[in-house]
Amino acid sequence: MNVIAVIGGGIVGLATACELTRHNQRVVLLEKESELAFHQTGHNSGVIHSGVYYKPGSAKARTCTRGGALLRRFCDEHGVVYSECGKVIVARTQGELPMLEELHRRGVANGVSGVELVGPDRLREIEPHAAGLAALHVPTAAIIDYREVCRVLARKIIAAGGEIRTLSRVTRIHERENEVVLETTSGDLHCERYIACAGLQADRVAGFGVRSSGFAKFKIVPFRGEYYEVKRTDLVRGLIYPVPDPRFPFLGVHFTRSIHGGLEAGPNAVLALAREGYRKRDVNLRDLAETLTYSGFWHLIAKYWRVAAGEVRRSLSKRAFARALQSLVPEITPEDLVPAPAGVRAQALAPDGFLHDDFLLVSGKRSLHVCNAPSPAATASLAIAQEIVAALRPV
C-alpha cells in the first residue's frame, strides 16, 4: 500500500509528485478538475522571478533563486521555451527611493545575478518609454508558459509509474492508525500519507483531515487579479514594475510580456466573490459567506480600507487603471487597453487580519499541507517540492 497521495494538480502539486517519483515513491495525484493547472497555475502571469522582493532568510528567498535555476535546467532538458527579457522596478517618487534601495540590498543578499540600481538615463536605454527617478534593473527576470511546464511534469510522473486522476475531488479524509483513506468523487484511495497542494481550497482540505488538531488557524480569502491586454506592444521590451508597497504581498499594476508575444498590464487586486470566480459576475454564496463572516477579513479591511477602495476604483474604471499605468509608461491611454482573462490568488489570512506573505507548510502525523503558496511559487516550485519531500515525517 505504500502510496503517497498528492492533492492538487497545479504546478506545486505536480512538482511534488514528480519529486516523489525521483525517490522511488508510488504516487497518485488527485485533481478535482478535468485538466491539470486549471486554476492559479493556468492563470499565472508567466514570470520567472529572480528573488529581489523577498526578505533574506525567508522561505521565498530561499526557494526562489534556487527554484529559478532548477526551473531553467528543467526547461533546457525538456525543450520548454523561456526568455530572459529582464525587468525594471521603477521608483516614481522620492518617497519610493528607500524601498528601491532595500530591494537592491535584498537582491544582492539573495544572490540575484546582475541586479543594479540605475538612473533615469540608463532606465530609458533599457525601456525607452518608461519614466521614473530611478530603477532597479534585474536582467535575469524571465517569462515562460507554466502550463507547458506542467504538461512535461505530468508526462514524467506517468513515465515513472505514477498515476494522475482528474475529476477526483477529495470530499473527506480519514487519518487512521496505519493508513489514510481519501474519499473522492472517483472512489476511495487508501494511502500511507498524503500531501495537500490544494491552492484555493487549501483551508478546506486541511479541515477535512486536521482541523481538530488545531493547527489550521487560517482561511483562504480569494483576490481576483484583473488584467488588460496592451495593444501597443512596442511600448515595453521586457517587464516594468512599480516599487511595491511593503505592507502588502501584492506588487501593484505592472507590464508583463508574454512568451507568446503579447503584452499584459495588471493586476489590480480586488476581493473575488467566488474562490474560482474569474469574472466579476461570478458569485459563489458559500465562498462569499465564509469571507464576510470571517473576523480576519474585517480586521484587514479596517486597517487598509483606503488601499482597498483604490483597487476597487481601478476595477470599475479603465481610465483609473490607465492612470496607474501612466506613472510607469506615460504614453499609455485607455484606448490601448483591452480586457484580458483574470486570475484569482489564494491568500491565507489569519483571524487577526495578518496576511501570510511567506510560504506556509504544516505537517500532520500522516500529512503535509501547503497552506500558503503565493507568487513566486511557480518559479520556486521545483525547490518547494524538494523541501516538501524532505519535510515528510517518517511513519
N, C-alpha and C positions, 0 to 999 in steps of 0.2 A: 504493500500500500504506500510506500514511501514517496507519495506525491506531494509536491508543494503547489498550491493554487495561487495564482495571481489574479486579483480582481481589478479589472480596468484595462482597456486596450488603447490607452493613449501612449505617448512616447515614453513616459516613465515606466508604465507597466510593461510595455514591450521590451524596453532596455533591460528591465529587471528580469523578465522571463528569459531573455537571451543570455544574460549573465549567469543565471542559474544553470542553464544547459552547459555552459563552459565548465561548471563544477560537477558535471555528470549527474545533475538532479533531474528527476522526472517532473515535468512541468505541465500544468493545464492552465491556460489563460482564459478567463471568462470576461466577455464583453457584452453589455446589455443591448447594444445597437446592432444593426445588420452589417456594419462595416467598422473597421478599426479607425482610430484617430478622428473620430466623428465630432468631438466637442472642442475642448480647448486647443488640442494639438492641430486639429483641422482648421481652426480659425486663427492660428498663430500668425504674427506679422512676418515670420521667416527670417528673423535676425539671429546671427551667431554673435552673442555678446562677448565682449573682451574681458570684463571684470573691473571696470573703473568705478562703478557705483557702490560697491559693497564694502562694508567695514572690514578691514583686515582681521582675520581670525574667525569671521563668521562662516557658517556653512555655505552661504552663497559664494563668498570669496574663495573658499577652499575648493569648491567644486567647479566654479565657472571657468577659470583659466585651464584647469586640468581637463575638465569636460570638453572645452572647446578644442583642445589639442587631440583628445581621443576621438571627437567627432570628425575632425578633419582627416585623421588617419583612417577612420572607418569609411568615409566618403571616397578617399583615394583608393582604398582597397576594393570598393564595391561599385565604383563608377557613378556615384551620386554627385551631381554638379553643385558647386557653390562658388561664390565670387567675393573676394576681399575688396569691397568697394570703399571701405573706410567710413569713418564717422567724425563729425564735428559736434561738440556740445558748446552751445553759444551763450555767452553772457551778454544780456541785452541792456543791463543797468549796472551802475556802480555797486549796488547792493548785492548783486549776484556774483561779484568777483571773488569774495572769500570762499564761497561754496565751490566755485570753479577751481580754485587753488587746492581745496580739500579733495576734490575728485582727482586732481593730478597726483596728490600725495597718495591717495588710495591706490590709484593705478600703478604707481611705482612700487608700492608696498606689496601689491598683489601680483607683481611680475608681468604686467602687461607690456608687451614689446612695443617700443617706438612711440609711446604716448608723450605728447609735448604740448606745452602752452604756446599759443600763437597770438599775434596781434591782428588788427583788422586788415592790414595789407596781405599778410600770409593767408588769412581766412578767405579773402577774395580770390587768391590764387587757387585754393583748394575748391571752394564753392563760389563761383563768380557772382551769383545772385543773392548770396546770404549777406545779412547785415548784423553787426554786433561790435561790442567794445573789445572783446577778446574771445578766444575759443580754446577748447581742448581738442587736439587732433588725435584720433585713435585709429591709426592706419590698419589695424588688424581686424576691425569690425567687418563682418561678412553677412551675406544673405544666402538663403537656401530654401528648399521646399521640404519642410519636415514630414509631410505626408509620404514623400518618396523615401525618406529615411525609415519611416515606419514600415513601408512595404518590404524593404530589404530586411529589417529586423524580423518581420513575420516569416519571411522565407527561411531565415537562418534558424528560427525556433523550430519550424516544422522539419527542416533538414536534419536537425539534431535529435529528432524523435519527440519533440514537444507537441502539444495539442492546443489548438485555438478554437474556442467555442463562441461564436457570435450568437446573438439573440438569447443570451444567458444572463438574465438579471438575477442577482442574488436577492432573495426575499427574507431569508432567516439564516442565522449561523448558530450552530450548537457546538460549543467547545467542550469536549468530553475528556476523560482522563487520558485516553490513549489515542484519540483521533479528533478530527474536526469534521462535522458534516455541514456542507453548504447546501441549503435548499435553493434551487434556481428554477427559472422558468423552463429550463431544458432538462430538468431532472436533478436528483441529488448527486453531490460529489463528495466522496469520502477522501480525506487527505490528512497528511501528517501535520502540516502547518499551512498558513495562508498569509499572503502579503496583499494589503489593500492599497491600490493606487487609484482611488475612485474619484478624484478631482472634485467636481461639483456636487457629488454625493458622498464625500468623504466622511462627514459627521454622521450621516445616516447609516453608512456601512459600519462605522465604529460603534454606533448604538446597537446594531444587531448582535455584536459579539462581546463588547467590553464596557459598555457604559456603566453597568452595575459595579465595575471596579473603581469608578470614579475618576478615571484619567481623561475622559473625553470632554473636557471643560472648554468647548469652543463650539461655534456654529459657523457654517458656511453662509456667507452673505454674498449674493451674486452681483457683480458690477458689469454692466454692458459697456463695452468699448466701441464707440461708433467711429467709422472711417469714411473718408471721401476718396474717390479716385481723382487724381490730378491730371487734367487733360494735357497741360503743358509739361511734358516730361523733361524738356530741355532745361528747366529751371533748377534741377537738382541732379548732381552727379552721383552722390552716394547716400549717406544718411545725415540728416540735420536734426539735432535735438536741442531743446532748451535746457538750461540749468534746472534740475528738478527741485521741487520744494522738499526739504529734508524731513518734513513732518509726515509725508505720505509715501507709500510704496508704489505710487504711480509716477510716470516720467513726464507727463504733460504731452500736449499735442505736438507731433513731430512729423518729419518727412521720411518715408521709407521706400527705397527702391525694391522692386520685386525681382526675383531671379528669372521671372518670365518676361521682364522688360517694362512692366508698368511702374507707376509711382502712386503711392498712397499717402494720405495725410490723416493723422489721428494718433491714438484715440483719445476722446474725452472719456470720462468715467462717471456713469450715472447708475443709480440703482436699477437693476433688472427686475421686472415684475414676475419673472419666472427664472428658475435656475438654468434652464436651457432655452431662454427666450431671446432669440437673436433679432427679433423685430420689436419695435415699440409697442405694437398691438398685442404681443404675446403675453398672456397673463395666466399664471397658474395659482389658483386660490390657496392651495396648501402652502406653496412656497412663499407667497406674499404674506400669508397669515403668520408663518413661522418667523419671518423677518420683522414684521410690525409688532409682534408680541415679545420680541427678544430685547432684553434690557441693554445688551451691548450695542444694538443698533441705535437706540435713543441716546445713549451716552456719547456715541460717535457723532450723531447729528448735533447734539447740544454743543459740542466742542468745535465743530467745523462747519456749521450751517452756512457761513458766508461762502466758503470754498465750494460746498455742495450746490449752492444757488448758482454760482458761476458755471459749474459743469452742466446744470440743467439748462441754463440760458443758451450755452453753445449747442446743446442737443436740440433745442427748439428753433434756433436761428442760424441759418447758413452764414449770414453776414457776421454774426458774432464769432462763429467758428473761423471764418476767413480772417477776421481781425487778429485773432490769436496767432494764426499762421503768418500774417504780415509782419509780426515782430521778428520773425526769422528770415522770411523772404518777402520783401515789401511789394514785389510785382504781382503777387497772388491776388486774384479777385474772386468774388463769389461765383462768377461765371465759369471759372476754371475748375470748379468742384462738382463732381457727380457722385451721388450716394453709392457707397460700396458695402459689401457684407460686413456685419458687425461680429464681434466676439464677446464671450462672457467669461470674466475672470472669477475663479473661485477664491474668495478671500476669507481666511479663517479669522474670526472675530471673537475675542474673549468677552465674558459677561460685563466687564467694566469698560468696554469700548476699545480695548487695546487691539490695534491692528497687528497681527503677526506678520512681520516683514520677512523673517528668515524661514528657511525650510524647517518643517516640524515633523519628526519621526517619533512615533511612540510604540514601544514594544509591549506585547502581552505574553502570556505563557506560550501560546502556540500561534502567535500572530505578530505582524508588524504593520502599523498603519502609517501611511504617508498622509498626514493631516493637513499639511500646507505645502504646496509646491508651485508657487507663482514664478513668473519670469525671474531668473533665467533658467528655469527648469528644463526647457527643451535643449538649450545649449549644454547644460550640465548633466543631461540625462544619463549618459554612459558612466560618468563619475558617481552620480547619485546611486545608480544601480549597483556599482561596486560597494558603496558604503552600506546599502541596504542588505546585500548578501552577507557582508562581513558582520553586520549587526544582528543577524539571526541568532536567537538563543538556542543552545542545544536542548533537546528534549529527551 
